[in-house]
Amino acid sequence: MIGDLPTHVIQKGVFPIYSGSIKKEKDEMRQDYIGLRRAMDKEEKARRDRAICDAATSLVSFRYAEYVLLYASAEDEIDVYPIALAAWEKGKKVAFPRCEKSTHTMNYHIVSSLDELKPDSYGISEPSGDLPVFDPGFDSGSAVCFVPGLVYDRSGYRLGYGKGFYDRYLSAFSGCRIGVVYSDFILNAVPRGRYDVTVDILLTEKGVKKVKK
């Protein structure tokens, strides 16, 4: 683990146990791991991010995918932009999400360059709404989706930022769902609700981790 967990967290194995409701547990865990990720040494982060991207492009699911769905990396998130560059080099279609804040939903729009991503009012890079939309119900069998998360558990459940965008989207996505996470941010379990969705595999700087079914 990077850094020390706060004193209100009880360690049991590698899973921090929090008290209270699921929402409270998620909020407390979210703040703890945001702090741990931001405290990571920048050179160490860059090394890990490169290793994750290298591992991504060697995945069988990536090699055979026609569509590669990514996320626009914030400063303290795992940088997946090199995966986009590798996908374009191989003639694949690359898409990034555009969020509808009022409904907590999103669509992926196909882009041909990172220059087509522009900051929204919150500073989050998004594609323009007039770019082609990837339809998850039409051709997701030949798609891979790289899903960000603060932490994941060994069953493939994630803790994100609490808005539910990815859970809503992934519920209709039948392609390969790849959780992107640092190896020491994988826990035995995370608090989960009835609508939380799992990924198929976990991608770390140490390679692929299979999830427990």
N, C-alpha and C positions, 0 to 999 in steps of 0.2 A: 504494500500500500504506500502511496506517496503522501508524506506528511503524517500528522497525527489526527485522528478523529476527535471531534469535540467531546467534552467530558459527559454530556448528556446521552451519549451513545454507548450502549452496552455491546461488547464484542462477543459473539458466539461463533466460533470458527472464523469464517471470513464474512459473515453476514451481520451487519449492524442491526440490532433489534431496537425498534422505537416503540414508544407507548402511544396509545390514542387511536383515533379513527384512521381509516385508510388515507383520507385526504391529508390529515395532519401528519401522518407518517411520511407520505410522499413529499409534502412541503418541507419537512425537516431534512429528509434525506437529500432532496434537491439542493437545498442551500449548502449542505455539507460538501456535496460532491462538486458543485460549481466552484466552491472555494479551493478544493483540492486540485481541480483541473487548472484553475487559473494560477495556482502556485507552482505549477510544473516548470522546470527549467526550459527556456526557449530552445536551446540546442538539443536537449533531450526530446522535446516535443517534435521538433523538425525531423530528428532521426526516426522516431516512432512512426510519424506520419508517412515518411518515405517508404518505410518497411511495409506499412499497411497497403499503400498504393501498389507496390511491387507484387504483394501477395494477391491483390485484387485482380490484376491483369493476368495472373497465371491460373485463375479459377476456370474450370471447365464451363461453368454456367456463364461466365463472362465471354469466353471464346466463342460460344455458340449463340450468344444473344444478338438479336437485331437491334433492340432498344436498350439503352443504359440510362436508368433513372438515378439522378444524383441529387445532392442538396448543395446550396450555396453556403460554403463554410464561413461561419463567423470567426473572429480572431482566435477565440479559445477553443473552437471545435477542431476536430480532426480534418485536416486539409485534404479533400478528395479531388481537387481540380486536376491533378496529374492523371487521374483515371479518365476524365473527360478527354484530355489530349490524346491518350492512348486509344480511346474508343474511336475518335475521329480518324486517327491514323489507320485504323483497321476498317474504315468505311461504315461504322455503326452510327445509328441515330442516337443523339444525346438529348435528354430532357431534364429540366429543372422545375421545381414547384412554384406556383403562384398561389398565394393564400387569399381567401376571402375572410377577412377578420370578423365580420359580423356574424357569419354562420359557422366559423371554425372548420371550413372545408377548403380543399385545394385541388388544383389541376396541374398536371405536368405539361409544359409547353416545350416543343422541340426547338432547340437552338443549334446554330452552326458555328458559334464562336462565343467565348466567354465575354466578349464585348457587348453581347446582346443582353447581359444581365445588368440591371440598373437598381440602385438603392431605392426602397420604398420610403414611406414617411417615418418608418421605424429604423431605417438604416440597413434593412435586410435586402440583399440583392435578389432580384426576381426577373424573370423574362417578361416581355411585353405581352399583354392580353390578346394581341392580334396575331401572335405566332401560332403555328399549328398545335393542336392539343392531342396528346397521347390518350387513347381510349383504353382504359384498363380492362374493359369487358370485351374488347375486340381482338387484341393481339398480344395480350400479356404473357401468353405461353412462351414467347420468344424474347421476353424481357427480364432484366434483373433490376432490382431496386435496392440501392444502398441507403440504409436507414440510420440516421444519427440517433444517439442516445447518450444521456449522461452516464448511466450505468445499465448493464443488462444482467439478467440472472441466467443460470445454467439451463433453464427451460426455454430461453429465448424471449422472455418478457423484458420490457424496457421501462426505464424512467426517463421521460423527456421533460419538456417545459410546462406540461400540464394543460395544454390547450386541446389535445385530442385530434390534431390534424392528421397525424399518421395513422392512428387507429381507425379513423373513419375511412381514410383512403385505402389502406391495406386490406380492409374487410372485403373489398371488391376486386382485389388484385390477385391473380392466380399465377404470376410468374415467380421467380426465385427472389425471396426476401432476405437480404444480407444485412445483419446488424454490424455496424462499425463501432468498435469500442477498444480502449486500451485493455490489455490483459489483466491488469490489476484493478480494473473497474468492473469485473465480472463477479457477481455475488452468488451465494447459494440460492437466494430468493429475493424478490422485491415485492412490496405491497402491490396488489393488483385488483382491479375492478372487473366487473362482468363483461365490459366491452373492450378490454385490453387485448391486443392481438400480438401473437408471437412472430418471430422471424424464423427462417429455416436453418441458417448457420450464423456463427459469429466470426467476424474477421478482425484479427488483432495484429499487432506488430510481431507476434510470435507465430503467425499463421492462422489456420482455420480451426475453430473449436466447434464440434458438433453439439447441438442442443439436445437436452434430454426430453424425450417424448413421454 
